[in-house]
Amino acid sequence: MKKKMITLLTATTLVLGALTGCGSDSATDTQTTAKADTIEITNVSYDPTRELYAAYNELFADYWKEKTGQTVSVTQSHGGSGKQVLEVANGLEADVVTLALEGDVDAIKDAGLIEEGHTSEFDLDSSPYTSTIVFLVRKGNPKNILDWDDLLGDVGVITPNPKTSGGARWNYLAAWYYFEKAGQSEDEIKESLKKLYENVVVLDSGARGATTSFVENGQGDVLLAWENEAFLSLQEYPDDYDIVIPSVSILCQPTVAVVDAVVDDRGTREVATEYLQYLYSDDAQRLEAKNFYRPSNTDILSEFEFATDDKTITAIPEDGKWIVSNVDLTNIDHFNGWSEATQKHFVDGGVFDSIYEEE
């Protein structure tokens, strides 16, 4: 995206390298950091959150300054969620991670950087906002793409790679749920997904790359997109795209966590924890909604919801109510949680590998 979709790291600096100072006294570090005039933290996030956190970091900096008198500078890193996991595990010093799914945060926990119980550290399984998967199509929907089974015909599909992108995993599972609900057996579902992925024009590493392929490069007929990515595209290019809400989809629950090994080493636990906790504040929840994420606060969510039988959205509603409420959304519990879903579908040799053959 040329104007609003930020394609560079929204950061002052990007700190790479192994964790340092392991022999330091974390209590002393915390006291020293708390007394400093300026404090820096790094948020490692997934691809489509660039616009959200560019705005949120300013909001939080104002809040933190008023509360403590201290200036906080937040460095951002964005990429495919699975790729970001590898970066953190390999030494990218993230004070916090705000990733596409719980399974990605679990992988950082398994690397020894996040302590057990991270999903209970914050409300709602540490998911301050949610999303879902929709279709972004070209204006007028010339291929008449209305639901998941339409992706099996003569259409060019753009979706990221489930091996590197959290959003792509949500795409895959939403499609699986549709064909399952249609009464297909597991073998039939696999065959349907094989046909779908045979229509994929390009399998980008992350959701923002997929959006670029569709929007900037003009590839494909339909983009399987995070809800916020689709609405940002429609907002910026209202004459070029429509959004189609499929009959069923999945409630995507991005997960946030403090990276314990880093904050204890750097003395930033207090500000890092507050940074994630403030995502649940009313001001932040409304900011999330204005950036086309679904607030976890149900009262604020209702301010942006509406029901409609017309599942094609041709323009951003003028009243700000953009969340279609009457959609059948499954969730990750339907797949017995991320650990089981990952082992079945996305590990090397899993179901995805069996249905997708890269040319």
C-alpha positions as CSV (number, residue, x, y, z in Angstrom):
1,M,0.0,0.0,0.0
2,K,1.4,3.4,-1.0
3,K,0.0,5.8,1.6
4,K,-1.4,4.2,4.7
5,M,0.0,0.8,4.6
6,I,3.5,1.1,6.1
7,T,6.0,-1.1,4.4
8,L,9.0,-0.2,6.4
9,L,9.8,-1.0,10.1
10,T,8.1,1.7,12.2
11,A,11.2,2.0,14.3
12,T,13.9,4.3,15.4
13,T,16.3,1.3,15.5
14,L,16.0,-2.4,15.1
15,V,18.2,-4.3,17.6
16,L,19.5,-7.6,16.4
17,G,21.8,-9.9,18.2
18,A,22.1,-12.4,21.0
19,L,20.7,-11.6,24.5
20,T,23.4,-9.8,26.4
21,G,24.2,-9.0,30.0
22,C,23.1,-12.3,31.3
23,G,25.2,-11.9,34.4
24,S,23.6,-8.6,35.4
25,D,21.5,-8.1,38.4
26,S,17.9,-7.7,37.1
27,A,16.7,-5.9,40.2
28,T,19.5,-3.3,39.8
29,D,18.7,-3.0,36.1
30,T,15.0,-2.4,36.9
31,Q,15.8,0.3,39.4
32,T,18.2,2.0,37.0
33,T,15.7,1.8,34.1
34,A,12.9,3.2,36.3
35,K,15.0,6.2,37.1
36,A,16.0,6.9,33.5
37,D,14.5,9.8,31.7
38,T,13.9,7.7,28.6
39,I,13.3,4.0,28.2
40,E,13.2,1.9,25.1
41,I,11.3,-1.4,24.4
42,T,10.9,-3.5,21.3
43,N,7.6,-5.0,20.1
44,V,8.0,-7.8,17.6
45,S,4.7,-8.2,15.8
46,Y,3.2,-9.8,12.7
47,D,2.7,-8.4,9.3
48,P,-0.6,-6.4,9.2
49,T,-0.3,-4.6,12.6
50,R,2.0,-1.8,11.3
51,E,-0.6,0.9,11.2
52,L,-2.2,-0.2,14.5
53,Y,1.0,-0.1,16.5
54,A,2.3,3.1,14.8
55,A,-0.8,4.8,16.3
56,Y,-0.9,2.8,19.5
57,N,2.8,3.5,20.4
58,E,2.0,7.3,20.4
59,L,-1.1,6.7,22.5
60,F,0.9,4.6,25.0
61,A,3.8,7.0,25.1
62,D,1.4,9.8,26.1
63,Y,-0.1,7.6,28.8
64,W,3.2,6.5,30.2
65,K,4.6,10.0,30.2
66,E,1.6,11.3,32.2
67,K,1.8,8.3,34.6
68,T,5.5,8.2,35.2
69,G,7.1,11.3,33.7
70,Q,9.3,9.0,31.6
71,T,9.6,9.0,27.9
72,V,9.1,5.6,26.3
73,S,10.3,4.8,22.8
74,V,8.9,1.7,21.1
75,T,10.9,0.0,18.3
76,Q,8.7,-2.1,16.0
77,S,9.5,-5.2,14.0
78,H,7.0,-6.7,11.5
79,G,7.0,-9.8,9.3
80,G,5.2,-13.1,8.9
81,S,4.3,-14.3,12.4
82,G,6.2,-17.7,12.0
83,K,9.2,-15.9,10.7
84,Q,9.1,-13.5,13.6
85,V,9.2,-16.4,16.0
86,L,12.5,-17.6,14.5
87,E,13.9,-14.1,14.7
88,V,13.1,-13.8,18.4
89,A,14.3,-17.4,19.1
90,N,17.6,-16.6,17.3
91,G,18.3,-13.4,19.3
92,L,16.1,-10.5,18.3
93,E,15.6,-8.8,21.6
94,A,11.9,-8.4,21.9
95,D,10.6,-7.0,25.2
96,V,7.1,-8.0,24.0
97,V,5.6,-10.0,21.2
98,T,2.2,-9.3,19.6
99,L,1.8,-12.3,17.2
100,A,-0.8,-13.7,15.0
101,L,-1.7,-16.7,17.1
102,E,-1.1,-18.4,20.5
103,G,0.9,-21.2,18.8
104,D,3.6,-18.8,17.7
105,V,4.0,-17.4,21.2
106,D,4.2,-21.0,22.5
107,A,7.1,-21.6,20.2
108,I,9.0,-18.7,21.8
109,K,8.1,-20.2,25.2
110,D,9.5,-23.6,24.1
111,A,12.7,-21.8,23.2
112,G,13.0,-20.8,26.9
113,L,12.3,-17.1,26.5
114,I,8.8,-16.9,27.9
115,E,7.6,-18.5,31.1
116,E,4.7,-20.9,31.4
117,G,1.3,-19.4,31.8
118,H,1.6,-16.6,29.4
119,T,-2.0,-16.9,28.1
120,S,-3.3,-16.1,31.6
121,E,-1.1,-13.1,32.2
122,F,-3.6,-10.8,30.5
123,D,-7.4,-11.0,30.0
124,L,-9.1,-13.2,27.5
125,D,-6.2,-15.6,27.0
126,S,-3.9,-12.6,26.4
127,S,-5.8,-11.6,23.3
128,P,-6.8,-7.9,23.5
129,Y,-8.3,-7.8,20.0
130,T,-9.5,-10.3,17.5
131,S,-10.1,-10.5,13.7
132,T,-11.4,-12.9,11.1
133,I,-10.8,-13.9,7.5
134,V,-12.6,-12.3,4.6
135,F,-12.2,-12.1,0.8
136,L,-10.9,-8.9,-0.9
137,V,-12.0,-9.0,-4.6
138,R,-11.7,-6.6,-7.5
139,K,-14.4,-3.9,-7.9
140,G,-17.7,-5.4,-9.0
141,N,-16.5,-8.9,-8.1
142,P,-16.1,-10.0,-11.8
143,K,-15.5,-13.6,-10.9
144,N,-18.6,-13.7,-8.6
145,I,-16.6,-15.0,-5.7
146,L,-19.1,-15.3,-2.8
147,D,-17.9,-18.2,-0.7
148,W,-15.1,-20.7,-0.1
149,D,-16.3,-23.2,-2.8
150,D,-16.0,-20.5,-5.4
151,L,-12.2,-20.6,-4.8
152,L,-12.1,-24.0,-6.4
153,G,-13.1,-22.8,-9.9
154,D,-11.3,-20.7,-12.5
155,V,-9.9,-18.0,-10.1
156,G,-6.5,-16.8,-9.1
157,V,-6.1,-16.9,-5.3
158,I,-3.6,-14.9,-3.2
159,T,-2.8,-16.2,0.3
160,P,0.4,-16.3,2.3
161,N,2.3,-19.5,3.2
162,P,1.0,-21.3,6.3
163,K,4.6,-22.4,7.0
164,T,5.7,-18.8,7.7
165,S,2.5,-16.8,8.2
166,G,0.1,-17.0,11.1
167,G,-2.7,-15.3,9.0
168,A,-2.2,-18.0,6.4
169,R,-2.9,-20.7,9.0
170,W,-6.2,-18.9,9.9
171,N,-7.0,-18.9,6.2
172,Y,-6.4,-22.6,5.9
173,L,-8.4,-23.5,9.0
174,A,-11.4,-21.3,8.0
175,A,-11.5,-23.0,4.6
176,W,-11.2,-26.4,6.3
177,Y,-14.2,-25.6,8.6
178,Y,-16.3,-24.5,5.6
179,F,-15.9,-27.8,3.7
180,E,-16.3,-29.8,7.0
181,K,-19.6,-28.0,7.7
182,A,-20.7,-28.7,4.1
183,G,-20.6,-32.4,5.1
184,Q,-17.3,-33.5,3.4
185,S,-15.3,-36.3,4.9
186,E,-11.6,-35.6,5.8
187,D,-10.4,-37.0,2.5
188,E,-12.9,-34.8,0.6
189,I,-11.8,-31.8,2.6
190,K,-8.2,-32.5,1.7
191,E,-9.1,-32.8,-2.0
192,S,-11.1,-29.5,-1.8
193,L,-8.1,-27.7,-0.2
194,K,-5.8,-29.2,-2.8
195,K,-7.9,-27.7,-5.5
196,L,-7.9,-24.3,-3.7
197,Y,-4.1,-24.3,-3.3
198,E,-3.7,-25.3,-7.0
199,N,-5.3,-22.0,-7.7
200,V,-2.9,-20.0,-5.6
201,V,-1.0,-17.6,-7.9
202,V,1.7,-16.7,-5.3
203,L,2.3,-17.9,-1.8
204,D,4.0,-15.0,0.0
205,S,5.8,-15.3,3.3
206,G,3.5,-12.9,5.2
207,A,0.1,-11.3,5.0
208,R,1.4,-7.9,4.0
209,G,3.4,-9.4,1.2
210,A,0.2,-11.1,0.0
211,T,-1.7,-7.8,0.1
212,T,1.1,-6.2,-1.9
213,S,0.9,-9.0,-4.5
214,F,-2.8,-8.5,-4.9
215,V,-3.1,-4.7,-4.5
216,E,0.1,-3.3,-5.8
217,N,1.1,-6.0,-8.3
218,G,-2.4,-6.8,-9.6
219,Q,-2.0,-10.5,-9.2
220,G,-4.9,-12.8,-8.7
221,D,-8.7,-12.4,-8.5
222,V,-9.2,-12.7,-4.7
223,L,-7.1,-12.2,-1.6
224,L,-7.7,-14.3,1.5
225,A,-7.1,-11.5,4.0
226,W,-7.2,-10.6,7.6
227,E,-10.2,-8.4,8.1
228,N,-8.1,-5.3,8.9
229,E,-6.0,-5.8,5.7
230,A,-9.1,-5.9,3.6
231,F,-10.7,-2.8,5.1
232,L,-7.4,-0.8,4.9
233,S,-7.3,-1.7,1.2
234,L,-11.0,-0.7,0.7
235,Q,-10.4,2.5,2.7
236,E,-7.4,3.5,0.5
237,Y,-8.7,2.3,-2.8
238,P,-12.5,2.5,-2.6
239,D,-12.9,2.4,-6.4
240,D,-10.8,-0.7,-6.9
241,Y,-12.0,-3.3,-4.4
242,D,-14.9,-4.9,-2.6
243,I,-15.0,-7.1,0.5
244,V,-16.9,-10.3,0.5
245,I,-17.8,-11.8,3.9
246,P,-18.0,-15.6,3.4
247,S,-20.8,-17.6,5.0
248,V,-18.4,-19.1,7.6
249,S,-15.0,-18.0,8.8
250,I,-12.9,-18.3,12.0
251,L,-12.4,-16.0,15.0
252,C,-8.7,-15.1,14.8
253,Q,-7.2,-14.5,18.2
254,P,-3.8,-12.7,18.1
255,T,-1.8,-13.3,21.3
256,V,0.5,-10.9,23.2
257,A,3.2,-11.8,25.7
258,V,6.0,-10.3,27.7
259,V,9.3,-12.0,26.8
260,D,10.5,-12.8,30.3
261,A,14.2,-13.5,29.5
262,V,14.6,-10.1,27.8
263,V,12.7,-7.9,30.2
264,D,14.5,-9.4,33.2
265,D,17.8,-8.9,31.5
266,R,17.1,-5.3,30.4
267,G,15.1,-4.2,33.4
268,T,12.0,-3.3,31.4
269,R,9.4,-5.7,32.9
270,E,7.2,-2.9,34.3
271,V,6.9,-0.8,31.2
272,A,6.6,-3.9,28.9
273,T,3.8,-5.3,31.0
274,E,2.0,-2.0,31.1
275,Y,2.4,-1.7,27.4
276,L,0.4,-4.8,26.8
277,Q,-2.1,-4.2,29.6
278,Y,-3.0,-0.8,28.2
279,L,-4.2,-2.5,25.0
280,Y,-7.3,-3.3,27.0
281,S,-8.0,0.3,28.0
282,D,-11.0,2.0,26.4
283,D,-8.9,4.4,24.5
284,A,-6.8,1.6,23.0
285,Q,-9.8,-0.6,22.3
286,R,-11.4,2.2,20.2
287,L,-8.1,2.8,18.5
288,E,-8.0,-0.9,17.6
289,A,-11.5,-0.8,16.2
290,K,-10.6,2.3,14.1
291,N,-7.7,0.3,12.7
292,F,-10.2,-2.5,11.8
293,Y,-9.5,-4.9,14.6
294,R,-12.3,-6.3,16.7
295,P,-12.2,-5.0,20.3
296,S,-12.3,-7.6,23.1
297,N,-14.4,-5.2,25.2
298,T,-17.9,-6.2,24.2
299,D,-19.4,-2.8,24.9
300,I,-17.0,-1.1,22.7
301,L,-17.3,-3.9,20.1
302,S,-21.0,-3.2,19.9
303,E,-20.3,0.4,18.9
304,F,-18.8,-0.9,15.6
305,E,-21.1,-3.8,14.8
306,F,-24.0,-4.2,12.4
307,A,-26.0,-7.0,11.0
308,T,-26.7,-7.4,7.3
309,D,-27.9,-10.0,4.8
310,D,-25.7,-8.4,2.1
311,K,-22.3,-9.9,2.6
312,T,-20.6,-7.7,0.0
313,I,-19.1,-4.4,1.3
314,T,-18.4,-1.8,-1.3
315,A,-17.4,1.1,0.9
316,I,-16.4,1.9,4.5
317,P,-19.7,2.6,6.3
318,E,-20.0,6.3,7.1
319,D,-21.3,5.7,10.6
320,G,-18.1,3.7,11.5
321,K,-20.0,0.4,12.0
322,W,-17.9,-1.9,9.9
323,I,-18.0,-5.2,11.8
324,V,-20.6,-7.6,10.4
325,S,-22.0,-9.5,13.4
326,N,-24.1,-12.2,11.8
327,V,-21.4,-14.5,10.5
328,D,-20.8,-18.1,11.6
329,L,-17.3,-18.0,13.2
330,T,-15.6,-21.1,14.4
331,N,-12.4,-20.8,16.6
332,I,-9.2,-22.7,17.3
333,D,-11.0,-24.9,20.0
334,H,-12.8,-26.6,17.1
335,F,-9.3,-27.9,16.1
336,N,-8.4,-28.9,19.7
337,G,-6.1,-25.9,20.2
338,W,-3.0,-24.7,18.4
339,S,-0.7,-27.5,19.5
340,E,-2.8,-30.2,17.9
341,A,-3.7,-28.1,14.9
342,T,0.0,-27.4,14.2
343,Q,1.1,-31.0,14.6
344,K,-1.7,-32.2,12.3
345,H,-1.6,-29.6,9.6
346,F,1.5,-27.4,9.5
347,V,4.6,-29.3,10.6
348,D,6.9,-30.7,8.0
349,G,5.0,-33.7,6.6
350,G,1.7,-32.5,7.8
351,V,-1.6,-32.2,5.9
352,F,-0.6,-28.9,4.2
353,D,2.5,-30.5,2.8
354,S,0.5,-33.4,1.5
355,I,-2.0,-31.2,-0.4
356,Y,0.4,-28.4,-1.7
357,E,3.0,-29.1,-4.3
358,E,5.1,-26.1,-5.1
359,E,5.8,-25.7,-8.8
